[in-house]
Amino acid sequence: MPSATPTATDPRIEPIGFPIDPAARLGMVSGVAGNRAIRWGEGPTALEYSRDDQPSGDPDRANRCGWNARLHVEYEGQPAVDWYIPPGTPVVATMDGTATLLINTVSNPFDVYGVSREPYLGNPDRALAPVVPFPGPGGGQGVFVRIENAGYRTDSAHFDIGATAAAVPRDAWLEDYGLETDFVAAFAQLRDFRVATPVARWEVRAGEVIGASGDSGYSEAPHLHYAVRPAGSPNALCPTTEPGFDDGGWLLRGARPG
């Protein structure tokens, strides 16, 4: 018997594809160590970068438009991917599930503590970019949206709270939170990366906008941080096809060639 044809109401359980427009051109690090900056919109597309550059054995190429999975393991202990994109870039769900808007902080520890971001841009200057650069809490993922279903969990992080709040359905706000909330006043403090306060929760389908990128939390530059995990597991999967990971390539599953 032939398998049933998927319908518009069939849930997408697997986190397949990109949480941003794969055709969007990324910011790209330019200059030499000690004098680096990001040239916005001058990098490859998100698809080209994650497909061709992030798996590269050249760490400068593999991280010039955002950290790859191997660099995340080095600095954070878990694989994930980053893309340098301007604040306010729409972010979409890659699977169906329950979305939760969580906030650790709306602040950025580099600014709060007066720590230079430059050594952390692209492939970090290890001599000047320690894993723990701050004298206190680093704010973790800042403002982020977590999507969960029976099979997987995704985290899309370092959002802009103003633009993200505008994308939240009116009936999704929890307890005393809403569009009228002064989130900057409520969540200016930097907290331990393991702490986050849920402020909204709603059902989403793959492709729906869940928020907007920003620069909150431990963020060396405006970017989107994206991580995938099996449901109930603390261990992240590799979104790219980088070597050394058992279950990877989630961004490119179902992607068109070219």
Secondary structure, 3 states (H helix, E strand, C coil): CCCCCCCCCCCCCCCCCCCCCCCCECCEEECCCCCCEEECCCCCEHHHHHHHHCCCCCHHHHHCCCCCHHHHHHHHCCCCEEEECCCCCEEECCCCEEEEEEECCCCCHHHHHCCCCHHHCCCCCCCCCCCCCCCCCCCCCCEEEEEECCCEEEEEECECHHHHHHHCCHHHECCCCCCCCCHHHHCCCCCCCCCCEEEEEEEECCCCEEEEEECCCCCCCCEEEEEEEECCCCCCEECCCCCCCCCECHHHCCCCCC
